[in-house]
Amino acid sequence: MIRNEWIAALAESLQTFEETATSEDEKEVVYLLALTLHDNLEWENSTDLTEEGVAHGKTDII
């Protein structure tokens, strides 16, 4: 539950920063942070890091 609240707060902060970004550099930082968050969540949701998942090769750790 705490993790979901943290992610929601981070997404809200990124949204606020995006709305107030004035330079292209700031907009680029927001984009890269949002992309990184999205990629990490996608990886976490598609990877089975339980003992059983690891035993059956259900991880895509590079």
Stockholm file with secondary structure:
# STOCKHOLM 1.0

chainA/1-62         MIRNEWIAALAESLQTFEETATSEDEKEVVYLLALTLHDNLEWENSTDLTEEGVAHGKTDII
#=GR chainA/1-62 SS CHHHHHHHHHHHHHHHHHHHCCSHHHHHHHHHHHHHHHHHHHHHHHCCCSHHHHHTTCCCCC
#=GC SS_cons        CHHHHHHHHHHHHHHHHHHHCCSHHHHHHHHHHHHHHHHHHHHHHHCCCSHHHHHTTCCCCC
//
